[in-house]
């Protein structure tokens, strides 16, 4: 059973996270999580853990930052959040699965995150392939970035929690705005990492098989991209339009166009939009 929230304040809106309490709550009885460190500020949590991976850091190392000075998302887009206003977390994995199946890791992360924010603050969300968590109105709550190096994978998540409207980029929102009440960052973080561990264990035990692990079924249930008409911006600036029909065995988006079916990996696209102008 989860223990009490380790937030050190009755008003958790922007109270500092208690690193020792988080570590004790998360690592106790865990088969994945080995250490949790909370720092006040860092350039990029992903960059720190990628450097650690090169030095042999253990799988299950978790780094949380109250503020990122050089946060980034997919394709080196910037990700900024006021200190203490969000969850900025990265963790190191060394999954023993075929390399092609690792494309499912950001999708697995998204499912665990969607489940966590649905259970703790009760915010209804959907997942936009490949790496965004959206509120019910389509505004962006979170981004996910998975980076690979020398067999290791570092997954980073940036989630807006108490960010105010005047602090958000266009088309962004936060859990507090969506829920209409204060949200405990520590409780959301613990729920997310515990849920991720459960899903990662099942996925790894099936050698990354998205069907046998149930991940594909659950991802499609959360995904608002599949079934929609989409406009996909490619790295060369051209646009591909069609219907997003499914996600394949390697986590690629399958789009049916007038010229035929195309499978797109996350690295193959710059942006995915609906013609109606969604985020």
Beta strands, then each sheet from edge to edge (+ up, - down):
strand 1: 35-39
strand 2: 61-65
strand 3: 86-93
strand 4: 125-128
strand 5: 132-135
strand 6: 140-149
strand 7: 152-160
strand 8: 229-234
strand 9: 239-247
strand 10: 253-257
strand 11: 260-264
strand 12: 269-274
sheet 1: 1+ 2+ 3- 7+ 6- 5+ 4-
sheet 2: 11+ 10- 9+ 8- 12+
end
